[in-house]
């Protein structure tokens, strides 16, 4: 039965992010929060760095005092580390959430009475900081007692206020994204837990690096932007997967804007030399991550057909350098067809890898029998390469979108195609049935499983099996009871009629 094989679902990592700290490779734990502390009593004098001048001593709601929003803002400005991170941080987050009202509403006493101090205080502090920037500290101090802006004045100031909030958000965006990404890490952990519960015993984790120009050599850098596949995010996902008993394939991937890795094509031998120098540095980075964190499988390349065909010697040299720092198994993830079937370097690897997007049939009305025959033909072509080199095979990617006749062009995007969960199910079933008894296939990585399950809701036509009939199919197949997965299509709302 296929369940004897390594049967993971490929986890396309949209990684939980961690703060960029400049540390070396390693686990980057969630940052410890400061110890709780009592906030100092509000004061009406600004102290360094914001409070170098005295303000009029005012009591709340004094008829001849400054507007209440300004009183609260002056007091907030004097509280060090308001809310542990400072009022500016929280004002930026509230602005990001679209919860900072217009000035006319802020100066309305009703707003101050109705909202929580957790909302009003950081917004008020930001407002006073904006006024300090606008008039200077001395200028603001001189206006406080008598300033009573009318609606016209407030409306004239609105543009500057919004621009100030935008700048405040930009200055705090990285920290905010880091903090929010810990929630993303929890969603990622939950997604991996669901994957393990499904019955999978492995996962491919994909950190991406971006190339803006596939024709020009340039340094390839691991992601550092919060919210991307940073080293800390990758390691966090790896550790979570390992704790769940999942075997990890680390699969670094070059992403070419508006293209694909097969279009990386240098113009001269000198450019190719520079490309391989940059590429080797990048892949050795992940080889070290894999070695440090006991990752048993490493893919050293993905679908770089123009860089592999006719240049196999460069890849053999690269694998030798990788093996100098990494003791696990090494695979290359070739694109189906010409690249996979034409490469001659497979004896340098522990596994032959193929991203197996062979069409199962050109017929959009193909029967189940035709799909099964197409899947067997695909595996027959892969087996020919296996027999030539005697190296076991990993299907480093295989999958189908939830679209009409997905088997005709399985590699293709899904944005405009007609939704069909039935056709995705039939495509999966054909491949699963064809894999039976083929022990030379040591693993199947299905494309793809989300690190953030919410993305399924935004893109129901995508490849992800999460929450679709194919999830039950995979569960039943791994557990030896595929019949339990057969859906009643009359209950599937996303049939071809949509």
LUMKE-288765 format. One record per residue (C-alpha): z, x, y. Coordinates in pm, 1 decimal. Layout:
LUMKE-288765
node zz->Z&xx->X&yy->Y
...
//
This chain:
LUMKE-288765
node zz->0.0&xx->0.0&yy->0.0
node zz->-62.0&xx->110.3&yy->354.6
node zz->306.5&xx->85.3&yy->434.3
node zz->353.9&xx->413.5&yy->247.6
node zz->160.8&xx->586.4&yy->524.4
node zz->288.7&xx->693.8&yy->860.4
node zz->206.5&xx->379.8&yy->1057.1
node zz->310.5&xx->410.5&yy->1418.9
node zz->179.5&xx->212.1&yy->1709.5
node zz->64.5&xx->435.7&yy->1990.7
node zz->297.2&xx->406.0&yy->2283.8
node zz->96.7&xx->459.1&yy->2601.5
node zz->374.1&xx->588.6&yy->2817.4
node zz->403.2&xx->452.2&yy->3166.5
node zz->708.9&xx->658.0&yy->3180.5
node zz->1050.6&xx->585.6&yy->3319.6
node zz->1093.8&xx->829.9&yy->3604.3
node zz->1375.7&xx->1063.9&yy->3696.8
node zz->1451.3&xx->1250.0&yy->4015.3
node zz->1240.0&xx->1557.8&yy->4070.9
node zz->1493.7&xx->1835.7&yy->4074.6
node zz->1290.7&xx->2151.0&yy->4016.9
node zz->1486.5&xx->2222.3&yy->3701.0
node zz->1326.3&xx->2371.1&yy->3393.9
node zz->1223.7&xx->2165.2&yy->3096.5
node zz->1511.4&xx->1971.1&yy->2952.9
node zz->1679.5&xx->1637.5&yy->2941.8
node zz->1729.1&xx->1507.3&yy->3292.6
node zz->2021.6&xx->1263.3&yy->3261.6
node zz->2073.7&xx->964.1&yy->3481.7
node zz->2235.9&xx->1094.9&yy->3800.6
node zz->2606.7&xx->1032.2&yy->3827.3
node zz->2707.1&xx->799.3&yy->4104.9
node zz->2962.5&xx->923.5&yy->4356.3
node zz->3320.0&xx->823.4&yy->4297.8
node zz->3404.1&xx->489.4&yy->4456.3
node zz->3572.7&xx->524.9&yy->4790.4
node zz->3706.7&xx->292.7&yy->5052.0
node zz->3489.3&xx->265.8&yy->5357.7
node zz->3658.6&xx->365.8&yy->5681.2
node zz->3752.6&xx->83.6&yy->5911.9
node zz->3465.4&xx->-9.4&yy->6143.7
node zz->3481.9&xx->165.7&yy->6476.1
node zz->3317.6&xx->106.5&yy->6809.7
node zz->3255.6&xx->474.5&yy->6878.7
node zz->2966.7&xx->658.6&yy->6719.7
node zz->3077.8&xx->988.8&yy->6567.7
node zz->2860.5&xx->1283.3&yy->6466.6
node zz->2583.8&xx->1287.7&yy->6377.9
node zz->2522.7&xx->936.8&yy->6513.1
node zz->2824.5&xx->882.8&yy->6736.6
node zz->2834.4&xx->1142.9&yy->7014.4
node zz->2900.9&xx->890.8&yy->7290.1
node zz->3159.5&xx->622.1&yy->7343.9
node zz->3055.4&xx->258.7&yy->7338.5
node zz->3240.8&xx->-24.7&yy->7509.8
node zz->3535.7&xx->-143.5&yy->7307.3
node zz->3425.8&xx->-490.7&yy->7206.2
node zz->3573.1&xx->-758.1&yy->6987.8
node zz->3361.6&xx->-975.9&yy->6759.1
node zz->3212.1&xx->-1282.0&yy->6925.2
node zz->3326.2&xx->-1182.5&yy->7275.8
node zz->3110.2&xx->-1385.6&yy->7508.7
node zz->3053.9&xx->-1087.2&yy->7739.1
node zz->3006.7&xx->-835.3&yy->7459.0
node zz->2685.2&xx->-719.6&yy->7293.2
node zz->2501.0&xx->-951.8&yy->7054.2
node zz->2679.2&xx->-982.5&yy->6716.4
node zz->2396.2&xx->-808.0&yy->6526.9
node zz->2438.7&xx->-505.7&yy->6754.7
node zz->2817.9&xx->-505.2&yy->6721.2
node zz->2786.7&xx->-500.4&yy->6343.3
node zz->2519.1&xx->-232.8&yy->6363.5
node zz->2735.7&xx->-2.5&yy->6577.6
node zz->3020.1&xx->-38.1&yy->6329.2
node zz->2791.0&xx->20.6&yy->6031.3
node zz->2642.0&xx->327.2&yy->6194.4
node zz->2985.5&xx->485.4&yy->6195.3
node zz->3053.4&xx->434.3&yy->5823.1
node zz->2963.4&xx->749.7&yy->5630.0
node zz->2776.9&xx->685.1&yy->5303.7
node zz->2771.5&xx->307.9&yy->5347.1
node zz->2717.8&xx->161.8&yy->5000.4
node zz->2734.8&xx->516.9&yy->4858.3
node zz->2380.3&xx->598.0&yy->4972.0
node zz->2393.0&xx->514.3&yy->5340.3
node zz->2285.3&xx->205.8&yy->5530.5
node zz->1936.5&xx->348.0&yy->5597.5
node zz->1865.5&xx->363.4&yy->5223.0
node zz->1970.1&xx->1.7&yy->5169.5
node zz->1783.0&xx->-118.5&yy->5476.2
node zz->1471.7&xx->50.5&yy->5337.1
node zz->1520.0&xx->-122.1&yy->5000.8
node zz->1567.9&xx->-459.0&yy->5169.8
node zz->1251.0&xx->-398.8&yy->5371.7
node zz->1071.4&xx->-306.2&yy->5049.0
node zz->1186.4&xx->-641.3&yy->4908.3
node zz->1063.1&xx->-825.0&yy->5219.2
node zz->1411.8&xx->-940.3&yy->5313.9
node zz->1442.9&xx->-805.3&yy->5668.5
node zz->1378.8&xx->-1094.8&yy->5907.4
node zz->1208.6&xx->-1085.4&yy->6246.0
node zz->1414.8&xx->-984.5&yy->6547.6
node zz->1429.8&xx->-1341.0&yy->6678.7
node zz->1607.3&xx->-1446.6&yy->6359.6
node zz->1830.2&xx->-1137.0&yy->6352.1
node zz->1964.5&xx->-1218.4&yy->6697.6
node zz->2033.6&xx->-1578.4&yy->6600.0
node zz->2405.7&xx->-1622.0&yy->6539.3
node zz->2330.3&xx->-1859.6&yy->6251.1
node zz->2166.9&xx->-1578.3&yy->6049.5
node zz->2477.2&xx->-1361.0&yy->6084.6
node zz->2696.3&xx->-1648.7&yy->5967.1
node zz->2479.1&xx->-1737.9&yy->5668.9
node zz->2401.6&xx->-1405.2&yy->5501.7
node zz->2619.4&xx->-1169.1&yy->5304.8
node zz->2753.8&xx->-859.0&yy->5482.8
node zz->2577.4&xx->-659.1&yy->5211.0
node zz->2251.9&xx->-775.5&yy->5367.9
node zz->2349.0&xx->-796.7&yy->5733.2
node zz->2531.1&xx->-464.2&yy->5771.3
node zz->2257.2&xx->-221.6&yy->5658.9
node zz->1995.4&xx->-419.2&yy->5851.7
node zz->2215.3&xx->-419.0&yy->6161.1
node zz->2277.2&xx->-46.1&yy->6124.4
node zz->1904.3&xx->15.6&yy->6100.6
node zz->1848.1&xx->-195.9&yy->6409.9
node zz->2097.2&xx->5.0&yy->6616.8
node zz->1945.7&xx->329.4&yy->6489.0
node zz->1606.4&xx->198.4&yy->6603.1
node zz->1751.7&xx->116.7&yy->6946.1
node zz->1900.0&xx->467.2&yy->6969.3
node zz->1555.0&xx->606.9&yy->6891.2
node zz->1401.3&xx->376.6&yy->7149.5
node zz->1643.3&xx->423.2&yy->7440.1
node zz->1851.9&xx->726.6&yy->7346.1
node zz->2223.1&xx->721.2&yy->7279.1
node zz->2324.6&xx->719.7&yy->7644.9
node zz->2066.2&xx->453.7&yy->7723.5
node zz->2192.3&xx->227.3&yy->7446.2
node zz->2555.6&xx->278.2&yy->7548.3
node zz->2469.7&xx->179.3&yy->7903.0
node zz->2294.6&xx->-142.6&yy->7796.2
node zz->2536.6&xx->-274.7&yy->7537.4
node zz->2769.1&xx->-480.5&yy->7751.7
node zz->2501.2&xx->-665.6&yy->7947.6
node zz->2197.1&xx->-673.3&yy->7717.8
node zz->2096.1&xx->-1030.2&yy->7630.5
node zz->1736.6&xx->-1019.7&yy->7510.6
node zz->1544.8&xx->-1347.2&yy->7530.0
node zz->1284.9&xx->-1461.7&yy->7278.7
node zz->997.2&xx->-1308.9&yy->7471.5
node zz->1160.8&xx->-965.0&yy->7482.6
node zz->1243.3&xx->-977.3&yy->7111.0
node zz->889.3&xx->-1077.7&yy->7021.1
node zz->751.9&xx->-792.6&yy->7231.1
node zz->974.3&xx->-549.0&yy->7038.5
node zz->876.5&xx->-681.4&yy->6693.9
node zz->588.6&xx->-440.9&yy->6633.4
node zz->802.4&xx->-133.2&yy->6704.1
node zz->1079.9&xx->-270.5&yy->6481.1
node zz->846.4&xx->-321.6&yy->6187.2
node zz->692.3&xx->23.0&yy->6240.2
node zz->1042.8&xx->172.8&yy->6238.0
node zz->1123.5&xx->-5.1&yy->5909.7
node zz->795.7&xx->113.6&yy->5756.8
node zz->880.7&xx->471.4&yy->5851.6
node zz->1230.8&xx->427.0&yy->5712.1
node zz->1087.5&xx->306.4&yy->5382.1
node zz->842.8&xx->597.2&yy->5365.3
node zz->1122.9&xx->846.5&yy->5416.6
node zz->1328.1&xx->693.0&yy->5135.3
node zz->1048.5&xx->589.3&yy->4900.6
node zz->1089.3&xx->876.0&yy->4655.2
node zz->1463.2&xx->822.1&yy->4614.0
node zz->1418.4&xx->446.0&yy->4583.9
node zz->1151.3&xx->483.1&yy->4318.0
node zz->1371.9&xx->725.9&yy->4129.4
node zz->1657.9&xx->477.3&yy->4134.2
node zz->1441.8&xx->182.2&yy->4038.6
node zz->1287.2&xx->381.9&yy->3756.6
node zz->1617.9&xx->388.5&yy->3574.4
node zz->1567.3&xx->17.2&yy->3530.9
node zz->1220.8&xx->110.8&yy->3402.8
node zz->1387.8&xx->352.4&yy->3160.3
node zz->1598.9&xx->69.4&yy->3023.9
node zz->1287.8&xx->-143.7&yy->2978.4
node zz->1119.0&xx->150.4&yy->2807.6
node zz->1414.2&xx->190.4&yy->2571.2
node zz->1405.9&xx->-179.2&yy->2487.7
node zz->1031.6&xx->-158.7&yy->2420.5
node zz->1082.5&xx->131.8&yy->2179.9
node zz->1360.3&xx->-61.2&yy->2007.2
node zz->1122.4&xx->-352.6&yy->1956.2
node zz->859.8&xx->-113.2&yy->1823.9
node zz->1104.7&xx->26.6&yy->1568.3
node zz->1213.5&xx->-323.9&yy->1468.4
node zz->849.9&xx->-407.8&yy->1403.2
node zz->857.1&xx->-155.5&yy->1118.2
node zz->672.2&xx->133.8&yy->1280.1
node zz->796.7&xx->480.6&yy->1192.5
node zz->626.1&xx->682.9&yy->1462.9
node zz->505.7&xx->678.3&yy->1820.0
node zz->260.1&xx->873.5&yy->2034.5
node zz->387.3&xx->950.2&yy->2383.8
node zz->118.9&xx->1023.4&yy->2642.5
node zz->186.9&xx->1215.9&yy->2963.9
node zz->-119.6&xx->1212.0&yy->3188.1
node zz->-256.0&xx->1478.2&yy->3421.5
node zz->-520.0&xx->1383.5&yy->3675.9
node zz->-844.1&xx->1564.9&yy->3759.7
node zz->-1023.9&xx->1450.4&yy->4071.2
node zz->-1343.9&xx->1641.6&yy->3991.5
node zz->-1457.7&xx->1691.2&yy->3629.6
node zz->-1714.1&xx->1953.9&yy->3737.1
node zz->-1482.6&xx->2193.4&yy->3915.9
node zz->-1198.1&xx->2400.0&yy->3765.3
node zz->-861.1&xx->2338.9&yy->3926.4
node zz->-497.1&xx->2380.8&yy->3830.3
node zz->-373.3&xx->2104.9&yy->3601.8
node zz->-19.4&xx->2006.7&yy->3686.0
node zz->229.7&xx->1792.9&yy->3496.6
node zz->320.3&xx->1480.1&yy->3694.2
node zz->616.9&xx->1501.1&yy->3929.6
node zz->578.2&xx->1181.2&yy->4132.0
node zz->857.9&xx->931.0&yy->4068.4
node zz->728.0&xx->653.9&yy->3846.6
node zz->482.8&xx->879.8&yy->3661.7
node zz->511.6&xx->1065.5&yy->3330.9
node zz->742.8&xx->1338.5&yy->3458.8
node zz->898.6&xx->1585.2&yy->3216.8
node zz->1229.2&xx->1403.1&yy->3242.4
node zz->1060.7&xx->1072.4&yy->3166.3
node zz->878.4&xx->1216.7&yy->2866.6
node zz->1191.9&xx->1375.8&yy->2726.9
node zz->1388.8&xx->1055.9&yy->2779.1
node zz->1129.0&xx->858.9&yy->2580.7
node zz->1122.8&xx->1127.5&yy->2310.7
node zz->1499.4&xx->1125.2&yy->2272.2
node zz->1508.8&xx->746.6&yy->2255.6
node zz->1231.9&xx->740.5&yy->1994.8
node zz->1407.0&xx->1006.0&yy->1786.1
node zz->1734.3&xx->813.6&yy->1800.1
node zz->1547.1&xx->514.5&yy->1653.5
node zz->1405.2&xx->721.1&yy->1366.5
node zz->1050.7&xx->731.2&yy->1506.4
node zz->834.3&xx->1037.4&yy->1442.7
node zz->690.1&xx->1153.9&yy->1776.0
node zz->337.7&xx->1272.3&yy->1847.2
node zz->325.5&xx->1428.0&yy->2194.3
node zz->-26.6&xx->1365.8&yy->2321.1
node zz->-91.8&xx->1510.0&yy->2670.9
node zz->-401.7&xx->1350.9&yy->2817.3
node zz->-641.5&xx->1449.1&yy->3096.2
node zz->-727.8&xx->1151.0&yy->3314.8
node zz->-1052.0&xx->1180.6&yy->3508.9
node zz->-1085.3&xx->944.6&yy->3801.5
node zz->-1360.8&xx->686.3&yy->3745.4
node zz->-1468.0&xx->864.7&yy->3426.9
node zz->-1326.8&xx->994.0&yy->3095.6
node zz->-1229.9&xx->1336.9&yy->2953.4
node zz->-1568.9&xx->1383.8&yy->2791.2
node zz->-1716.8&xx->1428.1&yy->3139.1
node zz->-1521.0&xx->1748.3&yy->3206.4
node zz->-1824.1&xx->1974.3&yy->3227.3
node zz->-1822.2&xx->2304.8&yy->3414.3
node zz->-2134.7&xx->2445.9&yy->3579.2
node zz->-2104.1&xx->2811.9&yy->3474.5
node zz->-1937.9&xx->3041.3&yy->3226.7
node zz->-1705.5&xx->3164.9&yy->3501.2
node zz->-1601.0&xx->2808.4&yy->3575.2
node zz->-1538.2&xx->2743.6&yy->3206.2
node zz->-1320.8&xx->3056.4&yy->3191.8
node zz->-1114.6&xx->2930.1&yy->3483.8
node zz->-1093.9&xx->2582.5&yy->3333.0
node zz->-957.2&xx->2715.0&yy->3003.1
node zz->-707.9&xx->2935.2&yy->3188.3
node zz->-574.7&xx->2635.4&yy->3378.3
node zz->-585.4&xx->2415.0&yy->3069.4
node zz->-397.3&xx->2665.7&yy->2855.5
node zz->-116.7&xx->2690.5&yy->3108.9
node zz->-90.1&xx->2311.6&yy->3114.1
node zz->-89.1&xx->2262.3&yy->2737.1
node zz->159.7&xx->2547.9&yy->2683.7
node zz->394.2&xx->2357.5&yy->2914.2
node zz->391.7&xx->2067.4&yy->2668.4
node zz->404.1&xx->2296.9&yy->2367.8
node zz->733.1&xx->2429.6&yy->2503.8
node zz->861.5&xx->2077.5&yy->2561.7
node zz->767.9&xx->1992.5&yy->2203.6
node zz->944.0&xx->2301.7&yy->2066.5
node zz->1258.6&xx->2261.2&yy->2275.8
node zz->1296.2&xx->1895.8&yy->2182.4
node zz->1202.1&xx->1914.1&yy->1814.3
node zz->883.7&xx->1710.0&yy->1843.9
node zz->703.1&xx->1748.5&yy->1508.9
node zz->345.4&xx->1667.1&yy->1619.6
node zz->148.3&xx->1796.6&yy->1919.5
node zz->-205.5&xx->1704.0&yy->2021.4
node zz->-357.7&xx->1991.0&yy->2220.4
node zz->-649.4&xx->1789.0&yy->2358.2
node zz->-797.5&xx->1440.9&yy->2382.6
node zz->-1168.3&xx->1351.6&yy->2383.5
node zz->-1280.7&xx->1662.6&yy->2575.2
node zz->-1619.2&xx->1658.4&yy->2403.6
node zz->-1812.5&xx->1869.4&yy->2657.8
node zz->-1535.4&xx->2129.9&yy->2646.6
node zz->-1517.8&xx->2145.8&yy->2265.7
node zz->-1867.5&xx->2119.4&yy->2119.4
node zz->-2015.9&xx->2469.4&yy->2118.6
node zz->-1687.4&xx->2618.1&yy->2242.3
node zz->-1474.9&xx->2588.4&yy->1930.8
node zz->-1377.2&xx->2956.1&yy->1950.4
node zz->-1195.3&xx->2891.2&yy->2278.2
node zz->-992.1&xx->2617.5&yy->2110.6
node zz->-907.2&xx->2833.8&yy->1812.2
node zz->-771.8&xx->3094.8&yy->2055.2
node zz->-579.1&xx->2825.4&yy->2239.5
node zz->-424.9&xx->2696.5&yy->1915.5
node zz->-315.2&xx->3049.9&yy->1827.3
node zz->-135.7&xx->3079.4&yy->2161.2
node zz->21.7&xx->2737.2&yy->2114.8
node zz->149.2&xx->2839.2&yy->1772.0
node zz->313.7&xx->3143.0&yy->1931.5
node zz->556.0&xx->2908.5&yy->2111.6
node zz->546.0&xx->2592.7&yy->1899.3
node zz->639.1&xx->2566.2&yy->1530.7
node zz->533.2&xx->2206.4&yy->1463.3
node zz->205.7&xx->2056.3&yy->1344.4
node zz->-96.5&xx->2075.5&yy->1574.7
node zz->-382.2&xx->1825.4&yy->1600.5
node zz->-680.7&xx->1771.3&yy->1828.9
node zz->-769.8&xx->1407.6&yy->1913.1
node zz->-1149.5&xx->1399.7&yy->1903.8
node zz->-1363.9&xx->1119.5&yy->2038.2
node zz->-1529.3&xx->912.8&yy->1765.9
node zz->-1887.2&xx->989.6&yy->1671.1
node zz->-2066.7&xx->1297.7&yy->1801.2
node zz->-1763.4&xx->1504.4&yy->1897.0
node zz->-1553.0&xx->1422.8&yy->1592.0
node zz->-1834.9&xx->1463.2&yy->1342.8
node zz->-1983.4&xx->1772.2&yy->1510.3
node zz->-1677.3&xx->1992.0&yy->1556.1
node zz->-1635.7&xx->2294.0&yy->1330.6
node zz->-1280.9&xx->2407.7&yy->1412.1
node zz->-1071.8&xx->2173.7&yy->1196.4
node zz->-936.8&xx->2446.7&yy->969.3
node zz->-740.0&xx->2577.2&yy->1268.7
node zz->-534.1&xx->2254.3&yy->1277.1
node zz->-273.3&xx->2091.7&yy->1058.6
node zz->-448.0&xx->1756.2&yy->1098.1
node zz->-791.8&xx->1630.9&yy->1183.7
node zz->-749.8&xx->1382.3&yy->1467.1
node zz->-987.7&xx->1108.9&yy->1572.5
node zz->-970.4&xx->840.3&yy->1837.3
node zz->-1151.6&xx->596.9&yy->1610.4
node zz->-1335.6&xx->350.2&yy->1833.4
node zz->-1633.4&xx->308.9&yy->1601.6
node zz->-1789.2&xx->-38.2&yy->1634.6
node zz->-1717.0&xx->-248.4&yy->1327.9
node zz->-2033.1&xx->-453.0&yy->1383.5
node zz->-2295.1&xx->-503.0&yy->1657.2
node zz->-2290.8&xx->-873.7&yy->1578.1
node zz->-2066.4&xx->-1075.8&yy->1813.1
node zz->-2055.3&xx->-1348.8&yy->1546.7
node zz->-1966.4&xx->-1112.8&yy->1259.0
node zz->-1791.5&xx->-1263.6&yy->959.1
node zz->-1465.9&xx->-1126.8&yy->818.6
node zz->-1668.0&xx->-965.1&yy->539.1
node zz->-1895.3&xx->-789.1&yy->790.4
node zz->-1592.6&xx->-660.1&yy->979.4
node zz->-1434.3&xx->-527.5&yy->660.8
node zz->-1760.7&xx->-353.3&yy->566.9
node zz->-1777.3&xx->-203.4&yy->916.5
node zz->-1422.1&xx->-72.0&yy->889.5
node zz->-1500.0&xx->80.8&yy->549.7
node zz->-1812.5&xx->244.9&yy->694.0
node zz->-1604.1&xx->390.9&yy->978.4
node zz->-1352.2&xx->534.2&yy->733.4
node zz->-1635.6&xx->664.9&yy->518.6
node zz->-1765.7&xx->873.8&yy->810.1
node zz->-1417.1&xx->1002.9&yy->878.2
node zz->-1365.3&xx->1085.2&yy->509.5
node zz->-1683.7&xx->1294.0&yy->510.0
node zz->-1527.7&xx->1523.8&yy->770.3
node zz->-1199.8&xx->1528.6&yy->577.3
node zz->-1374.9&xx->1636.2&yy->256.7
node zz->-1573.8&xx->1905.1&yy->438.7
node zz->-1256.7&xx->2080.3&yy->559.4
node zz->-986.0&xx->1958.1&yy->321.3
node zz->-754.6&xx->1882.3&yy->614.7
node zz->-561.9&xx->1552.1&yy->622.3
node zz->-644.7&xx->1297.8&yy->892.3
node zz->-454.3&xx->1122.2&yy->1166.6
node zz->-618.0&xx->828.7&yy->1339.7
node zz->-476.9&xx->939.5&yy->1672.6
node zz->-603.2&xx->617.7&yy->1828.3
node zz->-749.0&xx->296.2&yy->1697.3
node zz->-727.7&xx->-45.0&yy->1853.7
node zz->-898.3&xx->-351.9&yy->1991.1
node zz->-856.6&xx->-548.5&yy->2309.8
node zz->-772.0&xx->-921.0&yy->2305.8
node zz->-1129.7&xx->-1013.8&yy->2390.4
node zz->-1425.6&xx->-1194.4&yy->2245.1
node zz->-1602.5&xx->-982.2&yy->1978.7
node zz->-1385.8&xx->-679.8&yy->2058.6
node zz->-1523.7&xx->-506.3&yy->1748.3
node zz->-1867.9&xx->-455.1&yy->1906.7
node zz->-1745.8&xx->-204.5&yy->2171.1
node zz->-1380.5&xx->-129.5&yy->2088.7
node zz->-1353.5&xx->150.7&yy->2345.8
node zz->-1451.2&xx->-71.9&yy->2633.6
node zz->-1230.2&xx->-204.5&yy->2911.5
node zz->-1122.8&xx->-564.7&yy->2911.4
node zz->-1110.2&xx->-684.3&yy->3271.3
node zz->-1405.6&xx->-923.0&yy->3265.1
node zz->-1434.0&xx->-1012.2&yy->2897.1
node zz->-1342.4&xx->-1350.2&yy->2755.5
node zz->-991.0&xx->-1371.3&yy->2612.0
node zz->-964.4&xx->-1405.2&yy->2233.4
node zz->-648.8&xx->-1329.9&yy->2036.3
node zz->-831.1&xx->-1442.7&yy->1722.5
node zz->-1093.6&xx->-1168.5&yy->1747.8
node zz->-830.7&xx->-902.5&yy->1812.5
node zz->-643.6&xx->-1021.9&yy->1502.7
node zz->-958.1&xx->-1017.2&yy->1286.3
node zz->-1044.9&xx->-664.0&yy->1401.3
node zz->-697.9&xx->-532.5&yy->1317.9
node zz->-702.9&xx->-704.1&yy->980.5
node zz->-1037.8&xx->-551.2&yy->885.6
node zz->-912.5&xx->-197.2&yy->957.0
node zz->-580.0&xx->-252.9&yy->779.9
node zz->-752.1&xx->-380.8&yy->467.4
node zz->-1002.8&xx->-94.2&yy->469.1
node zz->-722.1&xx->164.1&yy->494.7
node zz->-569.2&xx->58.2&yy->163.3
node zz->-564.5&xx->340.9&yy->-90.5
node zz->-688.4&xx->612.1&yy->146.3
node zz->-401.2&xx->859.7&yy->111.2
node zz->-590.9&xx->1126.6&yy->304.3
node zz->-518.8&xx->921.9&yy->615.7
node zz->-165.1&xx->1036.3&yy->692.6
node zz->-105.2&xx->832.3&yy->1004.6
node zz->-245.4&xx->552.9&yy->1218.3
node zz->-161.2&xx->530.0&yy->1587.1
node zz->-257.6&xx->189.3&yy->1723.5
node zz->-359.0&xx->172.5&yy->2088.0
node zz->-135.7&xx->71.9&yy->2256.5
node zz->229.4&xx->-25.9&yy->2292.9
node zz->367.0&xx->-66.8&yy->2648.0
node zz->665.0&xx->118.0&yy->2786.4
node zz->705.5&xx->-176.4&yy->3025.3
node zz->658.8&xx->-505.4&yy->2835.9
node zz->601.1&xx->-690.1&yy->3163.8
node zz->255.7&xx->-533.9&yy->3180.6
node zz->143.7&xx->-756.6&yy->2893.8
node zz->192.4&xx->-1060.9&yy->3110.2
node zz->-24.8&xx->-913.4&yy->3384.7
node zz->-307.8&xx->-821.2&yy->3146.6
node zz->-330.3&xx->-1055.9&yy->2845.4
node zz->-679.8&xx->-932.8&yy->2758.5
node zz->-558.7&xx->-577.8&yy->2706.0
node zz->-513.0&xx->-371.1&yy->2392.3
node zz->-139.8&xx->-422.7&yy->2358.5
node zz->-27.6&xx->-614.6&yy->2047.8
node zz->310.9&xx->-699.8&yy->2198.6
node zz->377.8&xx->-1073.0&yy->2187.1
node zz->40.8&xx->-1148.5&yy->2025.2
node zz->-50.1&xx->-1253.2&yy->1668.7
node zz->-136.5&xx->-893.1&yy->1577.6
node zz->227.5&xx->-794.8&yy->1633.1
node zz->327.5&xx->-1026.6&yy->1349.9
node zz->35.2&xx->-897.7&yy->1141.8
node zz->151.5&xx->-538.1&yy->1175.6
node zz->510.2&xx->-634.9&yy->1098.3
node zz->410.0&xx->-824.9&yy->786.9
node zz->175.3&xx->-550.4&yy->670.0
node zz->428.1&xx->-272.6&yy->705.6
node zz->684.6&xx->-483.2&yy->520.1
node zz->440.4&xx->-568.5&yy->242.4
node zz->403.8&xx->-936.9&yy->334.3
node zz->86.0&xx->-967.4&yy->542.3
node zz->40.4&xx->-1335.1&yy->454.5
node zz->345.8&xx->-1415.0&yy->665.2
node zz->152.1&xx->-1305.7&yy->973.2
node zz->-137.2&xx->-1549.1&yy->946.9
node zz->-128.1&xx->-1760.3&yy->1262.7
node zz->-212.6&xx->-2126.4&yy->1290.7
node zz->-494.8&xx->-2090.0&yy->1537.4
node zz->-459.6&xx->-2443.3&yy->1663.8
node zz->-133.1&xx->-2326.2&yy->1818.7
node zz->-280.9&xx->-2017.0&yy->1982.6
node zz->-353.1&xx->-2112.2&yy->2343.1
node zz->-580.7&xx->-1815.0&yy->2411.1
node zz->-862.6&xx->-1895.6&yy->2167.4
node zz->-1229.9&xx->-1848.3&yy->2257.9
node zz->-1229.1&xx->-2167.6&yy->2458.7
node zz->-1073.3&xx->-1962.3&yy->2736.6
//
